Amino acid sequence: QVQLVESGGGLVQPGGSLRLSCVHSGSIFSINVMGWYRQAPGKERELVADIASGGSANVADSVKGRFTISRDSAKKMVYLQMNNLKPEDTAVYYCKAHTFSDTYYWGQGTQVTVSS
């Protein structure tokens, strides 16, 4: 069982920045893709960005140019740098780990609220 713990959420004004962090408890050799998803009230959970073990990243069009995903595999960490935040970015943000054995694990989520 792999556990994921997110941190870094909070309340920020429009145009502000936040950095989300996620640490996993699995083996550094077992995790393939790590990603960030978000779910706003009344909406389905959607991919924000993910990054493979080799470093290739995939970023949703809605956040491209504002959000950056990065990863430190040795520290078992994945980060999401969020700049120029907008009210529509308000959601619970979840970290997800996909192992090489095709198993998925989710974190408990961290709330991001963008409001003046």
C-alpha positions as CSV (number, residue, x, y, z in Angstrom):
1,Q,0.0,0.0,0.0
2,V,1.3,3.4,-1.0
3,Q,0.3,6.5,1.0
4,L,0.3,10.0,-0.5
5,V,0.2,13.1,1.6
6,E,-0.4,16.5,0.0
7,S,0.4,19.9,1.5
8,G,0.5,23.6,0.5
9,G,-3.1,24.4,-0.2
10,G,-4.8,27.5,1.2
11,L,-6.6,30.7,0.4
12,V,-4.9,33.1,-2.1
13,Q,-6.0,36.2,-4.0
14,P,-6.5,36.1,-7.8
15,G,-3.1,36.5,-9.4
16,G,-1.3,35.0,-6.5
17,S,0.8,31.8,-6.3
18,L,0.8,28.6,-4.3
19,R,3.1,25.5,-4.4
20,L,1.6,22.1,-3.7
21,S,3.7,19.3,-2.5
22,C,3.1,15.5,-2.3
23,V,5.2,12.8,-0.7
24,H,4.6,9.1,-1.3
25,S,5.6,6.2,0.9
26,G,6.3,3.7,-1.8
27,S,9.6,2.5,-3.2
28,I,11.3,5.0,-5.5
29,F,11.6,2.2,-8.1
30,S,7.9,1.4,-8.1
31,I,6.3,4.7,-9.0
32,N,6.0,5.5,-12.7
33,V,3.7,8.5,-13.2
34,M,2.8,11.0,-10.5
35,G,0.2,13.6,-11.1
36,W,-2.1,16.3,-9.8
37,Y,-5.9,16.2,-10.3
38,R,-8.5,18.6,-9.1
39,Q,-12.2,18.5,-8.3
40,A,-14.4,21.6,-8.0
41,P,-17.8,21.5,-6.4
42,G,-20.3,19.9,-8.7
43,K,-17.7,18.9,-11.3
44,E,-15.8,15.8,-12.2
45,R,-12.2,15.2,-11.1
46,E,-9.9,16.4,-13.9
47,L,-6.2,16.0,-14.7
48,V,-4.1,19.1,-14.0
49,A,-0.7,17.8,-14.8
50,D,1.3,14.6,-14.6
51,I,5.0,13.7,-14.9
52,A,6.5,10.3,-15.7
53,S,9.6,8.8,-14.1
54,G,11.7,9.8,-17.0
55,G,10.6,13.5,-16.6
56,S,8.2,14.0,-19.4
57,A,5.3,16.1,-18.3
58,N,1.7,16.6,-19.5
59,V,-0.2,19.8,-18.5
60,A,-3.8,20.5,-19.1
61,D,-4.6,23.4,-21.5
62,S,-6.5,25.2,-18.9
63,V,-3.4,25.8,-16.8
64,K,-0.7,25.7,-19.4
65,G,1.7,28.6,-18.9
66,R,0.6,29.1,-15.3
67,F,1.2,25.8,-13.6
68,T,4.4,23.8,-13.6
69,I,4.8,20.2,-12.4
70,S,8.1,18.9,-11.1
71,R,9.4,15.8,-9.4
72,D,12.2,14.8,-7.1
73,S,12.1,11.0,-7.3
74,A,14.9,10.5,-4.7
75,K,12.9,12.5,-2.2
76,K,9.6,10.8,-3.3
77,M,8.1,14.2,-4.0
78,V,6.1,15.8,-6.7
79,Y,5.3,19.5,-6.8
80,L,2.8,21.8,-8.5
81,Q,3.8,25.4,-8.8
82,M,0.7,27.4,-9.5
83,N,1.1,31.0,-10.6
84,N,-1.4,33.7,-11.7
85,L,-4.2,31.8,-10.0
86,K,-7.8,32.4,-11.0
87,P,-11.1,31.9,-9.2
88,E,-11.8,29.0,-11.5
89,D,-8.8,27.2,-10.1
90,T,-10.6,26.8,-6.8
91,A,-10.9,23.1,-6.1
92,V,-9.6,20.2,-4.0
93,Y,-6.3,19.1,-5.5
94,Y,-5.4,15.5,-5.3
95,C,-2.0,13.8,-5.8
96,K,-2.0,10.5,-7.7
97,A,0.7,7.8,-8.1
98,H,0.7,5.2,-10.8
99,T,3.0,2.3,-10.2
100,F,4.8,0.2,-12.8
101,S,2.5,-2.6,-11.8
102,D,-0.5,-0.6,-13.0
103,T,-1.8,0.2,-9.5
104,Y,-3.2,3.7,-8.6
105,Y,-3.1,5.5,-5.3
106,W,-4.6,8.8,-4.3
107,G,-3.9,11.3,-1.6
108,Q,-6.5,12.8,0.7
109,G,-6.6,16.1,-1.1
110,T,-5.8,19.7,-0.3
111,Q,-8.1,22.6,-0.7
112,V,-7.1,25.6,-2.9
113,T,-9.3,28.6,-2.8
114,V,-8.8,31.6,-5.0
115,S,-10.8,34.6,-3.9
116,S,-10.5,38.2,-3.1
